[in-house]
């Protein structure tokens, strides 16, 4: 988790500069292909070093995608539809973040973690084909350098938002990383029981909040 996060930060900060004047469609296609390579490396990893390389590549893909996603969406839809398109994108990400971890843990407990990664590879392959077929050409519009990024960091409101995002995502991934080992090793709760309990608890909280609104 840590190495993926580290390389995601590096990619998010440098992808615009490294991509330069490359067509953004092919940058996204390349990142999708790199994600497929990452999954294969992790699934087939013969040792810890190869596993870490696969996770590092995954971090590069995540950081690159999120650094480009908003600007690409703003070019794909009419200006009036940008808020709705961004809401759909971030809503989809939130749904994936909420369900991917428990579903992955559940199937990992049933079949093994390698099988889960192998099962994801055809999905990424289909996504790659979809990107090639569906995305229009997206030529680069100018080029940003490191200086532009440093200028942003000097703006107080941007820095506050950046820190808030770091705390929000950091707390979420800390929970994902350490909650399952705590439940299994300290409380003795199994994978299936913990996943079912988490889903039941979320439903109770949702019903409670709905009743108080």
Secondary structure, DSSP 8 states (H G I E B T S, - for coil): -HHHHHHHHHHHHHHHHHHTTS-HHHHHHHHHHHHHHHHHHHHT-SSHHHHHHHHHHHHHHHHHHHHHHHHHHHHHS-GGGHHHHHHHHHHHHHHHHHHHHHHHHHHHHHH-HHHHHHHHHHHHHHHHHHHHHH-------S---HHHHHHHHTSHHHHHHHHHHHHHHHHHHHHHHHHHHHIIIII---HHHHHHHHHHHHHHHHHHHHHH-
